């Protein structure tokens, strides 16, 4: 069996992964708040943990891995957008979830085993809050219920800071009803124009942090294997999840391995609307970047390092994937991915090292091994073949025939015919590269298939 080692944020060291139950490996990843399109940074954890999901399924079996990623569909940002547009909140959340699925599907991400919505688990949240109050870890104040941070001695272990240090360095809301500045909201009152549910503390809605604790307990139990998300969630969200869950269910250990992906930049700068470098995943797809290309760029940097999206990287990814798709077109994949690729992914999900293995397979002309190995990383899958979709089978066959004709003309020193075909390819917007293995082609951004069919 492939050994998997992961950097555990909780212990700050690399650990060999040993699931609680190899027959039911369980992973929870924090999902989106569904009020708008997913931006480029939101896509990174999706691809990172999709790759881990694929690896776990390969090692433990397709039916032995449970992956849960939630939708936060009750939130003040959702409420604000619904009020601004004068539409029901449900319309905003349903539309945004559909957008999210379409965009993440385009990135080649598998759907998780379960995608719970916060509004489907309000009862579980109320029950967990009641348990925290009963155990002395939460208190009611002015219609709110707050978690008593000082009641949990290990608070701050994940982020490596003491509560007093957090207070000194943080900008926290010091509401008059809080016993301590770091106490956080579990339940808050709702006015008549906001979504709300009946509870022992009045009509209201949950705080953000309680959602994931309640949903992970319902779907994965008091103890499970992996909890993941972006590094921006480490504090306070994940810190608060640990506190709530361990206090409400002291019989469990909550998550045993914590993984966090680093942040994303664009052309060396923090992504920001004010800098004009803010992109949603949909923006890039509509600019003509195939989802597979975006995925490849994500995978080119280890998840634990900051990632820089650049147009140069995207162009290189497009060219590489086009060459690989030409090499593997019509090839049946090998039974197993290359052992070297499995070793790289098992090494704390070293996707950059895994891509280097793919380059080696391509250079060696091992088309079957390349296809099988790339598929484990969500690449070169037939259903995401953007080159075939853009060109079509008839045009693709015609291009291949014309390239063979050009090669024959060159061999016969019929340079007039070879140059005519070259000029025709350029008019059609077809990019042709001559390699030691033969000619490779790619449909450029201005590709005109009709021009190819007219080419005689």
N, C-alpha and C positions, 0 to 999 in steps of 0.2 A: 504493500500500500504506500502511496505517496505521502511523505511526511510534510505536514504544513506547519510552518512557524509564523507567528504573528507578533507584531509589536503591540503590547497591551498598554494602552494609555494609563490604565488604573495602576499598574505595577511599575510602569516606566522601563520595561525590559522586554526583550524578545522571548517568547515562550512557545514551546511545541503545543500545537492545538490538540487537545484531547476532549472530545465532546462528552457531555453527561451521559448521553445515550446514542451510540453510533447508529442505531436504527431510527432515530428521530433527532437529527441535528437542527437546532433552532436559532434563528437570527432575526433580530428586529432592527429596522433602520427608520429613522425619523423622516417622514415624507413632507410634502409641501402644504403650505397654507393656501387654499385655493381661492385667490381673489384676482389673479392676473397671470399672464404668460410666464412660463419658466424661463429665467435668464440663463446665460451661458454658465455661470457659476453653479446654478441649481442642477445642471446636467451632470456635473462632475461626480458627485456621490452616487448618482444613479448608475453611471457606467462602472465606477469602482466596485460597488457592491453587487452589481449584476455579474461582474467578472468573478468575484468571490463566490457568488451563488452557483455559477457554472462550474467552478473548480470543486466546490463541495459536492455538487451533484455527481460530478465525474468520479470522485473518490468514494463517496458513501452510497451512491445510487440515486436515481431520479426520484424515487418515492420515499427517500429517507431524509430529505431536507425540507424544512418549513421556513419560508422567508416571509416575514410580515413587514409591510411598509404602509404607514397610515396616511389618511387625508385629514388635515385640520379644516373642518368645514363650519366651525363656529369661531369667529374671531372679529375683533373690532375693525380690522381692515376690510373684511368682507361686508360688515354692516355699513361702513362708510361708503363703499362703492355702490352698494345696493341703494342707499339713500340718495346718493348723487345722481344715479341713473333713473331713479324712480321705478325700480323693478323689484320683484320679490327676491329675497336672499337666495332661495333655492335655484333661481334662474342663473345667478352668478356662479354658484358652486357647481352646478351641473355642466354649465358651459366650460368652466375652467378645468374641471376634471377631464372632460372630453378633449380639450386642447392638450392637456398634460399627457394623456394616453397617446395621442397622435404623435406628439413631439418625441416622447421617450421611445415609442415603437420605431420611429424613424432612426433613432440612435442604435437600434438593434438590441434594446434592452428587453429581456424576458419579463413578462408580468410576474409579480411576486405571487406566492401561494395564496396570500390573503391581503386585501387592501381595505382595512376597516375605516369607517368614517366616524369621526368623533361623535356626531349626533346620534349614531346608532348605539352608543355605549354610555349615555348619560347616566342610566341607572347604576352601572358599575362604578362610575365616578362618584356618585352620591354615596354608594355603599362604602367605598374606600375612604372617603372623607369622614363618614360617620365612624369608621374603625379608628382613624387617626385621632379623632376627638376622644373617643372612648379610651384609647391607650395613652392619652396625655401628650400627644405630639401636635395637636392643633387646637385652635380656640376660635370661638365666634365673637365678632365685634362689629357692631353697627351694620348688620346684614351681610357682612363678609365672614368668610372662614379663612384663617391664615395658618400656615405651617410654622411651628415654633422651632426655628433653626437650632437654638441652643439645646433643644431636647435630644438632638442626634449628635453624639460625640464625634462621629467620623465625618461630619460635614466638612467639605473642602478637600477630602482625600483625592478625588479625581483631578481637580485643578491644582492641587499642591499648595493650597493657601489656607491660612487660619481664618476664622470668621472675623476676628479683629482686623487682620490685614485687609480683608475684603471691604470692610466698612471704611477703612482709612483710604483705600484707593478707588472706591466705586462711587458712582453717582446713582444713588438709590432713592426711590420715593419714600420719604419719611412721613407716612400718613399718621394722623393723630391716634388712630385706633390700633396701630402696630405696637407690640410690646418691645420689639427689637427692629432696628432699621433693615436687617437682612431677612426678616420674616416675609414670606411670599404668599400670594393669594391662591387659594384652592377653589373658592366659590365667591362670586360677586353678584350683587343685585342687578336686576334688569328692569328698565322702565318699560312702559307699555308699547313703545315703538321699537323695542329690541327683542331678539329671540330670547326666550326664557323657559325654564322648566320648574315645576313645583318641587320643593325640597323641604326638609325640616327647618331650614334657615330662611325660608321665604322663596318667592319666585326669583330665579336668577340663572346664571350660566357658569360653566366651569372656567377656572383659570387655565392658562395654556399648559402648564407643566403636568397637571394631573391626568391629562388625556392619555399620554403615552404609557404612564404607569398602569392605568386601568386597562387599557387595551392589550398591553403586553401580558399582563396577568391573565386576562380572559383567554387569550389565544395561545400563550406559550407557557404559562404557569409561573410559580413563584421563583423558579430558577431556570435560566436558559443559557445558551452558550455565548452568543455574540450580540453586541449592541453597537451600531454604527451611525455615523453622521458626519457632517462637516465640523471642522475644528471650532467654528463660531458657535456651535451648540454645546461645547464642552462645559462652559459656564455662561449663564446659570442653568440652562435647561437640563443638561444631563446630570449635573450635580444635584439638582432638585429632584429629578426622577429617582436617583439612588436613595435620597433621604426618604422620600414618600414611600417608595416600594419596600425598603428594608424595615421601616417602622410599621407599615401596615401589615406586612407579611414577614415577621422575623424568622419564620420557619425556613425561609428561602434565602438565597444569596443574590437574587436578581441576576444581572448579567455578569458573566465571568471574564469575558474578553471584551475590551472596549477598543474600537478602531475609529480613528478620525482622519479624514482627508483634509489636506491643507487648502488654502484659498487659491483663487484664480485671478490672474492679471490679463490685460489685453495690451499687446505691444509694449510690455515692460511697465505699464502703469495700472493702478487700481481701476477696476471698471467703475465708471461713474457717468451718469447722464450729463453732468456739468462739463465733463471732458469730451463728450461726444463719442465715447467708446463703449457705450452700453449696448449690448446685443442680447436679444432673446434667442433661444434655440430656433424659433420659427423664423426670425430675421435671417439667420444664416442659411436655413433651408431654402427660403425664398430668394436669397442671393445666388442660389445655384450650388451651394456646398452640399454634397450628398451626406446623409446622416452617418454613413460609414466613415467618411473622411473626418467628420467631427469626432467620432468615437476614437479613431486612430490617433488623433492629436492628443486627446485626453490620456490615452494609454501610453503615450510616449514619455510621460513623466511619472515617477513613482508617486503613489497617492499621498505619501507622507511629506512630499516636498511641494512648495508653491509651484503652480503651473502657469506658463505664459502662453496665451493664444496669440499666434502671429499669422499673418497672411502667408508668409514664407513657409512656415510649418505646414499650413493647410495645403499649399501647392505641392509641397514635397509628398505629403500624404496621398493626395489625389494621384500623383504620378506613380507612386509605389503601388498603390492598390490597383490602379489600372493595369500595370505590368503583371501583377500577381493574378488578376482576374483573367488576363489573356493566357497566362501560363496554365491556369487551372480550368479553363473553360471546357466543359464536357467531361471533366475528370471525375471519377468516383473516388471519394475520400478513402484513405487507409482506415483500418479498423481502429487504430489508436493514435492519439497525438504523440509527437516525438517526446521521448523521455526527458530530453534536455529542456523542452518547453515546460513540462510538468514540474521539473525541478526548479525552474525560474519562478513559476507562479507559486509554488510551495514555499519559496523563500520570501516570506512577507509580501506576497503578491507583487513580485518584481516584474511589472508589465514591460518596462523598458528592456530588461534582459530577455523577456519572452519575445519581444519584437525582433531583437537581434538574432534569436534562434530562427524566426521566420525568414529573415533575410538570408541566413545561411542555407535554409532549405530551398529557397528560390534560386540562389546562386548555383546550388548543386543540381538544379532541375528536378527536384523531388516534388512533382506536382501533387501527388496523392498525399504525401506527408504534410506538405504546406497547407492543403485544404483542410485536412483533419485537425491540424494544430491551430490554424487560424480560427476554425469554427469554435474551438473551446474559448476563444477570446471574443466571440461574437463578430468575427470578420469573415469575409468571403462566403457568407451564407447565401444560397441561391435566392431566397426571398428578398434579399436586400441588394440584389445585383443592379445597381444604378446604371452600369454601362449597357446592360441588355435592355433595360427599360427605355433608356434614351435612344438607343439605336434600333432595336428590333431585330428579329432573326433574319428577315430577308435582306435588310441593309448590311447586317453583320456578315452574312455569307458573301454578299457582293464585294465588300471591302476585302475580305480574305482572298477572294479570287483575283481582284485587281492587284493586290500586293504580290501574289504569286506571278502574275503577268509582268509586273514591274521587275521582279527578280530575274525572270527569264529574259526580259529585254536587256537588262544590264549585262547578263552573262553573254548574250549574243552581240553585245556592243551596239545595241540599237538605242543610243542615248536620246534620240529625238522622242521615241515612244516613252522611255523611262521618265524624261523631263515633263512630257505632257501629262503623264499620270501624277507626277509630283505636283504640278501646277493645279491639276484638278482636285487633288486632296486638299490643297491650301484653299481653293475657292469654297470647298465644302466645309471648311472649318475643322478638318480632320488632322489631328496631331499624330505624326508617324515618327517613330524612333527606330533606328537600325541598331541592333545589338548583336553580339556574337551568336546568340541563340536564334536570330532571325528578326524580322520586322515586328514591332509592337505598335499598336495604335490606341488612340483615345479620342473620344468625341469632345472637341473643345466647346467653350461656352457659346460660340456662334455656329455650332454644327447644323448643317442643312442636309438631311438625309435625301431629299429630292435631287440635290446636286450629284450625290453619289450614284443614284439610279440613272441619271442622265449621262454620266461619264462613260464614254465609249472607248 
